[in-house]
Every structure is written in C-alpha cells, then in structure tokens.
C-alpha cells in the first residue's frame, strides 16, 4: 500500500486507483520445455506481497497454477484474454493492458 505522503494527502483508495492508471501491463505467452505454455504478466508495480496476492486471486479465478518471479506473474496455460478481463474488473484501465501475440 502507498503511504499518504506519496499521493499528496489523497485518500488511499484514490491513490491506489491513480497508481493503477499509471501502470502499463503487458500480457504474453511463453513456451517452455515439452511444449508447456505460460501466461506472463509484466509491468505491474507493487511489493512482492501485493504481486503474490494478485497472483493468488488470478490463479483461483483461472483454476491454474502459477508463481511470482522477478516482479512478474506467471500462470500455467494460455489465459491471456481471461487475465485481461480479470484485471479490467479489478480496476486496471483497459487501455493500459496490452496482449502481445
């Protein structure tokens, strides 16, 4: 969570929304060994704890495994469109989310 000094005294909810609007999120598909596919979400700003919380929510909604590595979220399988829909519902602006084919 961001402290009030970083947002000029704005309430935490407004500050969090402003931070989400500044983020530029990239969703892409990577191939791993043995033909496994992994959906990778990059560009999310936040502490490891916040990323793990978001990853946990994504994993439960997608019924898939995943992890947080090097500041990015990796979800097993091809879930690019679903991840975008979930992020939009969580308050991330659709214009700031790009799916890389």
Phi and psi in radians as a Rosetta constraint file:
Dihedral C 1 N 2 CA 2 C 2 CIRCULARHARMONIC -1.554 0.35
Dihedral N 2 CA 2 C 2 N 3 CIRCULARHARMONIC 2.442 0.35
Dihedral C 2 N 3 CA 3 C 3 CIRCULARHARMONIC -1.430 0.35
Dihedral N 3 CA 3 C 3 N 4 CIRCULARHARMONIC 2.866 0.35
Dihedral C 3 N 4 CA 4 C 4 CIRCULARHARMONIC -1.200 0.35
Dihedral N 4 CA 4 C 4 N 5 CIRCULARHARMONIC -0.339 0.35
Dihedral C 4 N 5 CA 5 C 5 CIRCULARHARMONIC -1.191 0.35
Dihedral N 5 CA 5 C 5 N 6 CIRCULARHARMONIC -0.577 0.35
Dihedral C 5 N 6 CA 6 C 6 CIRCULARHARMONIC -1.269 0.35
Dihedral N 6 CA 6 C 6 N 7 CIRCULARHARMONIC -0.345 0.35
Dihedral C 6 N 7 CA 7 C 7 CIRCULARHARMONIC -1.968 0.35
Dihedral N 7 CA 7 C 7 N 8 CIRCULARHARMONIC 0.289 0.35
Dihedral C 7 N 8 CA 8 C 8 CIRCULARHARMONIC 1.136 0.35
Dihedral N 8 CA 8 C 8 N 9 CIRCULARHARMONIC 0.537 0.35
Dihedral C 8 N 9 CA 9 C 9 CIRCULARHARMONIC 1.501 0.35
Dihedral N 9 CA 9 C 9 N 10 CIRCULARHARMONIC 0.130 0.35
Dihedral C 9 N 10 CA 10 C 10 CIRCULARHARMONIC -1.212 0.35
Dihedral N 10 CA 10 C 10 N 11 CIRCULARHARMONIC 2.690 0.35
Dihedral C 10 N 11 CA 11 C 11 CIRCULARHARMONIC -1.054 0.35
Dihedral N 11 CA 11 C 11 N 12 CIRCULARHARMONIC 2.607 0.35
Dihedral C 11 N 12 CA 12 C 12 CIRCULARHARMONIC -0.980 0.35
Dihedral N 12 CA 12 C 12 N 13 CIRCULARHARMONIC -0.626 0.35
Dihedral C 12 N 13 CA 13 C 13 CIRCULARHARMONIC -1.132 0.35
Dihedral N 13 CA 13 C 13 N 14 CIRCULARHARMONIC -0.754 0.35
Dihedral C 13 N 14 CA 14 C 14 CIRCULARHARMONIC -1.189 0.35
Dihedral N 14 CA 14 C 14 N 15 CIRCULARHARMONIC -0.712 0.35
Dihedral C 14 N 15 CA 15 C 15 CIRCULARHARMONIC -1.060 0.35
Dihedral N 15 CA 15 C 15 N 16 CIRCULARHARMONIC -0.763 0.35
Dihedral C 15 N 16 CA 16 C 16 CIRCULARHARMONIC -1.094 0.35
Dihedral N 16 CA 16 C 16 N 17 CIRCULARHARMONIC -0.731 0.35
Dihedral C 16 N 17 CA 17 C 17 CIRCULARHARMONIC -1.130 0.35
Dihedral N 17 CA 17 C 17 N 18 CIRCULARHARMONIC -0.716 0.35
Dihedral C 17 N 18 CA 18 C 18 CIRCULARHARMONIC -1.097 0.35
Dihedral N 18 CA 18 C 18 N 19 CIRCULARHARMONIC -0.694 0.35
Dihedral C 18 N 19 CA 19 C 19 CIRCULARHARMONIC -1.132 0.35
Dihedral N 19 CA 19 C 19 N 20 CIRCULARHARMONIC -0.678 0.35
Dihedral C 19 N 20 CA 20 C 20 CIRCULARHARMONIC -1.132 0.35
Dihedral N 20 CA 20 C 20 N 21 CIRCULARHARMONIC -0.638 0.35
Dihedral C 20 N 21 CA 21 C 21 CIRCULARHARMONIC -1.229 0.35
Dihedral N 21 CA 21 C 21 N 22 CIRCULARHARMONIC -0.386 0.35
Dihedral C 21 N 22 CA 22 C 22 CIRCULARHARMONIC -1.482 0.35
Dihedral N 22 CA 22 C 22 N 23 CIRCULARHARMONIC -0.290 0.35
Dihedral C 22 N 23 CA 23 C 23 CIRCULARHARMONIC -1.341 0.35
Dihedral N 23 CA 23 C 23 N 24 CIRCULARHARMONIC 2.520 0.35
Dihedral C 23 N 24 CA 24 C 24 CIRCULARHARMONIC -2.080 0.35
Dihedral N 24 CA 24 C 24 N 25 CIRCULARHARMONIC 1.813 0.35
Dihedral C 24 N 25 CA 25 C 25 CIRCULARHARMONIC -1.697 0.35
Dihedral N 25 CA 25 C 25 N 26 CIRCULARHARMONIC 2.282 0.35
Dihedral C 25 N 26 CA 26 C 26 CIRCULARHARMONIC -1.985 0.35
Dihedral N 26 CA 26 C 26 N 27 CIRCULARHARMONIC 2.281 0.35
Dihedral C 26 N 27 CA 27 C 27 CIRCULARHARMONIC -2.046 0.35
Dihedral N 27 CA 27 C 27 N 28 CIRCULARHARMONIC 2.191 0.35
Dihedral C 27 N 28 CA 28 C 28 CIRCULARHARMONIC -2.472 0.35
Dihedral N 28 CA 28 C 28 N 29 CIRCULARHARMONIC 2.899 0.35
Dihedral C 28 N 29 CA 29 C 29 CIRCULARHARMONIC -1.922 0.35
Dihedral N 29 CA 29 C 29 N 30 CIRCULARHARMONIC 2.283 0.35
Dihedral C 29 N 30 CA 30 C 30 CIRCULARHARMONIC -2.071 0.35
Dihedral N 30 CA 30 C 30 N 31 CIRCULARHARMONIC 2.509 0.35
Dihedral C 30 N 31 CA 31 C 31 CIRCULARHARMONIC -1.686 0.35
Dihedral N 31 CA 31 C 31 N 32 CIRCULARHARMONIC 2.380 0.35
Dihedral C 31 N 32 CA 32 C 32 CIRCULARHARMONIC -1.976 0.35
Dihedral N 32 CA 32 C 32 N 33 CIRCULARHARMONIC -3.052 0.35
Dihedral C 32 N 33 CA 33 C 33 CIRCULARHARMONIC -0.992 0.35
Dihedral N 33 CA 33 C 33 N 34 CIRCULARHARMONIC 2.612 0.35
Dihedral C 33 N 34 CA 34 C 34 CIRCULARHARMONIC 1.079 0.35
Dihedral N 34 CA 34 C 34 N 35 CIRCULARHARMONIC 0.427 0.35
Dihedral C 34 N 35 CA 35 C 35 CIRCULARHARMONIC 1.344 0.35
Dihedral N 35 CA 35 C 35 N 36 CIRCULARHARMONIC 0.219 0.35
Dihedral C 35 N 36 CA 36 C 36 CIRCULARHARMONIC -1.233 0.35
Dihedral N 36 CA 36 C 36 N 37 CIRCULARHARMONIC 2.478 0.35
Dihedral C 36 N 37 CA 37 C 37 CIRCULARHARMONIC -1.888 0.35
Dihedral N 37 CA 37 C 37 N 38 CIRCULARHARMONIC 2.481 0.35
Dihedral C 37 N 38 CA 38 C 38 CIRCULARHARMONIC -2.334 0.35
Dihedral N 38 CA 38 C 38 N 39 CIRCULARHARMONIC 2.243 0.35
Dihedral C 38 N 39 CA 39 C 39 CIRCULARHARMONIC -1.502 0.35
Dihedral N 39 CA 39 C 39 N 40 CIRCULARHARMONIC 2.186 0.35
Dihedral C 39 N 40 CA 40 C 40 CIRCULARHARMONIC -1.983 0.35
Dihedral N 40 CA 40 C 40 N 41 CIRCULARHARMONIC 2.254 0.35
Dihedral C 40 N 41 CA 41 C 41 CIRCULARHARMONIC -1.978 0.35
Dihedral N 41 CA 41 C 41 N 42 CIRCULARHARMONIC 2.045 0.35
Dihedral C 41 N 42 CA 42 C 42 CIRCULARHARMONIC -2.088 0.35
Dihedral N 42 CA 42 C 42 N 43 CIRCULARHARMONIC 2.776 0.35
Dihedral C 42 N 43 CA 43 C 43 CIRCULARHARMONIC 1.654 0.35
Dihedral N 43 CA 43 C 43 N 44 CIRCULARHARMONIC 0.013 0.35
Dihedral C 43 N 44 CA 44 C 44 CIRCULARHARMONIC -1.390 0.35
Dihedral N 44 CA 44 C 44 N 45 CIRCULARHARMONIC 2.288 0.35
Dihedral C 44 N 45 CA 45 C 45 CIRCULARHARMONIC -1.737 0.35
Dihedral N 45 CA 45 C 45 N 46 CIRCULARHARMONIC 2.340 0.35
Dihedral C 45 N 46 CA 46 C 46 CIRCULARHARMONIC 2.801 0.35
Dihedral N 46 CA 46 C 46 N 47 CIRCULARHARMONIC 2.962 0.35
Dihedral C 46 N 47 CA 47 C 47 CIRCULARHARMONIC -1.271 0.35
Dihedral N 47 CA 47 C 47 N 48 CIRCULARHARMONIC 2.916 0.35
Dihedral C 47 N 48 CA 48 C 48 CIRCULARHARMONIC -0.999 0.35
Dihedral N 48 CA 48 C 48 N 49 CIRCULARHARMONIC -0.682 0.35
Dihedral C 48 N 49 CA 49 C 49 CIRCULARHARMONIC -1.092 0.35
Dihedral N 49 CA 49 C 49 N 50 CIRCULARHARMONIC -0.770 0.35
Dihedral C 49 N 50 CA 50 C 50 CIRCULARHARMONIC -1.146 0.35
Dihedral N 50 CA 50 C 50 N 51 CIRCULARHARMONIC -0.708 0.35
Dihedral C 50 N 51 CA 51 C 51 CIRCULARHARMONIC -1.139 0.35
Dihedral N 51 CA 51 C 51 N 52 CIRCULARHARMONIC -0.694 0.35
Dihedral C 51 N 52 CA 52 C 52 CIRCULARHARMONIC -1.145 0.35
Dihedral N 52 CA 52 C 52 N 53 CIRCULARHARMONIC -0.642 0.35
Dihedral C 52 N 53 CA 53 C 53 CIRCULARHARMONIC -1.138 0.35
Dihedral N 53 CA 53 C 53 N 54 CIRCULARHARMONIC -0.777 0.35
Dihedral C 53 N 54 CA 54 C 54 CIRCULARHARMONIC -1.134 0.35
Dihedral N 54 CA 54 C 54 N 55 CIRCULARHARMONIC -0.738 0.35
Dihedral C 54 N 55 CA 55 C 55 CIRCULARHARMONIC -1.066 0.35
Dihedral N 55 CA 55 C 55 N 56 CIRCULARHARMONIC -0.721 0.35
Dihedral C 55 N 56 CA 56 C 56 CIRCULARHARMONIC -1.087 0.35
Dihedral N 56 CA 56 C 56 N 57 CIRCULARHARMONIC -0.727 0.35
Dihedral C 56 N 57 CA 57 C 57 CIRCULARHARMONIC -1.144 0.35
Dihedral N 57 CA 57 C 57 N 58 CIRCULARHARMONIC -0.750 0.35
Dihedral C 57 N 58 CA 58 C 58 CIRCULARHARMONIC -1.094 0.35
Dihedral N 58 CA 58 C 58 N 59 CIRCULARHARMONIC -0.778 0.35
Dihedral C 58 N 59 CA 59 C 59 CIRCULARHARMONIC -1.074 0.35
Dihedral N 59 CA 59 C 59 N 60 CIRCULARHARMONIC -0.711 0.35
Dihedral C 59 N 60 CA 60 C 60 CIRCULARHARMONIC -1.228 0.35
Dihedral N 60 CA 60 C 60 N 61 CIRCULARHARMONIC -0.664 0.35
Dihedral C 60 N 61 CA 61 C 61 CIRCULARHARMONIC -1.262 0.35
Dihedral N 61 CA 61 C 61 N 62 CIRCULARHARMONIC -0.498 0.35
Dihedral C 61 N 62 CA 62 C 62 CIRCULARHARMONIC -1.684 0.35
Dihedral N 62 CA 62 C 62 N 63 CIRCULARHARMONIC -0.112 0.35
Dihedral C 62 N 63 CA 63 C 63 CIRCULARHARMONIC 0.921 0.35
Dihedral N 63 CA 63 C 63 N 64 CIRCULARHARMONIC 0.892 0.35
Dihedral C 63 N 64 CA 64 C 64 CIRCULARHARMONIC -2.461 0.35
Dihedral N 64 CA 64 C 64 N 65 CIRCULARHARMONIC 2.805 0.35
Dihedral C 64 N 65 CA 65 C 65 CIRCULARHARMONIC -1.477 0.35
Dihedral N 65 CA 65 C 65 N 66 CIRCULARHARMONIC 2.948 0.35
Dihedral C 65 N 66 CA 66 C 66 CIRCULARHARMONIC 3.079 0.35
Dihedral N 66 CA 66 C 66 N 67 CIRCULARHARMONIC -3.117 0.35
Dihedral C 66 N 67 CA 67 C 67 CIRCULARHARMONIC -2.750 0.35
Dihedral N 67 CA 67 C 67 N 68 CIRCULARHARMONIC 2.986 0.35
Dihedral C 67 N 68 CA 68 C 68 CIRCULARHARMONIC -2.019 0.35
Dihedral N 68 CA 68 C 68 N 69 CIRCULARHARMONIC 2.127 0.35
Dihedral C 68 N 69 CA 69 C 69 CIRCULARHARMONIC -2.391 0.35
Dihedral N 69 CA 69 C 69 N 70 CIRCULARHARMONIC 2.307 0.35
Dihedral C 69 N 70 CA 70 C 70 CIRCULARHARMONIC 0.895 0.35
Dihedral N 70 CA 70 C 70 N 71 CIRCULARHARMONIC 0.715 0.35
Dihedral C 70 N 71 CA 71 C 71 CIRCULARHARMONIC 1.305 0.35
Dihedral N 71 CA 71 C 71 N 72 CIRCULARHARMONIC 0.285 0.35
Dihedral C 71 N 72 CA 72 C 72 CIRCULARHARMONIC -2.328 0.35
Dihedral N 72 CA 72 C 72 N 73 CIRCULARHARMONIC 2.689 0.35
Dihedral C 72 N 73 CA 73 C 73 CIRCULARHARMONIC -1.785 0.35
Dihedral N 73 CA 73 C 73 N 74 CIRCULARHARMONIC 2.308 0.35
Dihedral C 73 N 74 CA 74 C 74 CIRCULARHARMONIC -2.068 0.35
Dihedral N 74 CA 74 C 74 N 75 CIRCULARHARMONIC 2.183 0.35
Dihedral C 74 N 75 CA 75 C 75 CIRCULARHARMONIC -2.073 0.35
Dihedral N 75 CA 75 C 75 N 76 CIRCULARHARMONIC 2.320 0.35
Dihedral C 75 N 76 CA 76 C 76 CIRCULARHARMONIC -1.196 0.35
Dihedral N 76 CA 76 C 76 N 77 CIRCULARHARMONIC 2.295 0.35
Dihedral C 76 N 77 CA 77 C 77 CIRCULARHARMONIC 1.724 0.35
Dihedral N 77 CA 77 C 77 N 78 CIRCULARHARMONIC 3.042 0.35
Dihedral C 77 N 78 CA 78 C 78 CIRCULARHARMONIC -1.674 0.35
Dihedral N 78 CA 78 C 78 N 79 CIRCULARHARMONIC 1.769 0.35
Dihedral C 78 N 79 CA 79 C 79 CIRCULARHARMONIC -2.223 0.35
Dihedral N 79 CA 79 C 79 N 80 CIRCULARHARMONIC 0.513 0.35
Dihedral C 79 N 80 CA 80 C 80 CIRCULARHARMONIC -0.984 0.35
Dihedral N 80 CA 80 C 80 N 81 CIRCULARHARMONIC -0.906 0.35
Dihedral C 80 N 81 CA 81 C 81 CIRCULARHARMONIC -1.158 0.35
Dihedral N 81 CA 81 C 81 N 82 CIRCULARHARMONIC -0.721 0.35
Dihedral C 81 N 82 CA 82 C 82 CIRCULARHARMONIC -1.131 0.35
Dihedral N 82 CA 82 C 82 N 83 CIRCULARHARMONIC -0.710 0.35
Dihedral C 82 N 83 CA 83 C 83 CIRCULARHARMONIC -1.093 0.35
Dihedral N 83 CA 83 C 83 N 84 CIRCULARHARMONIC -0.726 0.35
Dihedral C 83 N 84 CA 84 C 84 CIRCULARHARMONIC -1.062 0.35
Dihedral N 84 CA 84 C 84 N 85 CIRCULARHARMONIC -0.806 0.35
Dihedral C 84 N 85 CA 85 C 85 CIRCULARHARMONIC -1.042 0.35
Dihedral N 85 CA 85 C 85 N 86 CIRCULARHARMONIC -0.749 0.35
Dihedral C 85 N 86 CA 86 C 86 CIRCULARHARMONIC -1.154 0.35
Dihedral N 86 CA 86 C 86 N 87 CIRCULARHARMONIC -0.754 0.35
Dihedral C 86 N 87 CA 87 C 87 CIRCULARHARMONIC -1.100 0.35
Dihedral N 87 CA 87 C 87 N 88 CIRCULARHARMONIC -0.658 0.35
Dihedral C 87 N 88 CA 88 C 88 CIRCULARHARMONIC -1.124 0.35
Dihedral N 88 CA 88 C 88 N 89 CIRCULARHARMONIC -0.743 0.35
Dihedral C 88 N 89 CA 89 C 89 CIRCULARHARMONIC -1.134 0.35
Dihedral N 89 CA 89 C 89 N 90 CIRCULARHARMONIC -0.473 0.35
Dihedral C 89 N 90 CA 90 C 90 CIRCULARHARMONIC -1.463 0.35
Dihedral N 90 CA 90 C 90 N 91 CIRCULARHARMONIC -0.008 0.35
Dihedral C 90 N 91 CA 91 C 91 CIRCULARHARMONIC 1.879 0.35
Dihedral N 91 CA 91 C 91 N 92 CIRCULARHARMONIC 0.043 0.35
Dihedral C 91 N 92 CA 92 C 92 CIRCULARHARMONIC -1.397 0.35
Dihedral N 92 CA 92 C 92 N 93 CIRCULARHARMONIC 2.324 0.35
Dihedral C 92 N 93 CA 93 C 93 CIRCULARHARMONIC -1.115 0.35
Dihedral N 93 CA 93 C 93 N 94 CIRCULARHARMONIC 2.319 0.35
Dihedral C 93 N 94 CA 94 C 94 CIRCULARHARMONIC -1.065 0.35
Dihedral N 94 CA 94 C 94 N 95 CIRCULARHARMONIC -0.558 0.35
Dihedral C 94 N 95 CA 95 C 95 CIRCULARHARMONIC -1.201 0.35
Dihedral N 95 CA 95 C 95 N 96 CIRCULARHARMONIC -0.317 0.35
Dihedral C 95 N 96 CA 96 C 96 CIRCULARHARMONIC -1.693 0.35
Dihedral N 96 CA 96 C 96 N 97 CIRCULARHARMONIC 0.091 0.35
Dihedral C 96 N 97 CA 97 C 97 CIRCULARHARMONIC -1.955 0.35
Dihedral N 97 CA 97 C 97 N 98 CIRCULARHARMONIC 2.132 0.35
Dihedral C 97 N 98 CA 98 C 98 CIRCULARHARMONIC -2.077 0.35
Dihedral N 98 CA 98 C 98 N 99 CIRCULARHARMONIC 2.311 0.35
Dihedral C 98 N 99 CA 99 C 99 CIRCULARHARMONIC -1.714 0.35
Dihedral N 99 CA 99 C 99 N 100 CIRCULARHARMONIC 2.076 0.35
Dihedral C 99 N 100 CA 100 C 100 CIRCULARHARMONIC -1.610 0.35
Dihedral N 100 CA 100 C 100 N 101 CIRCULARHARMONIC 2.105 0.35
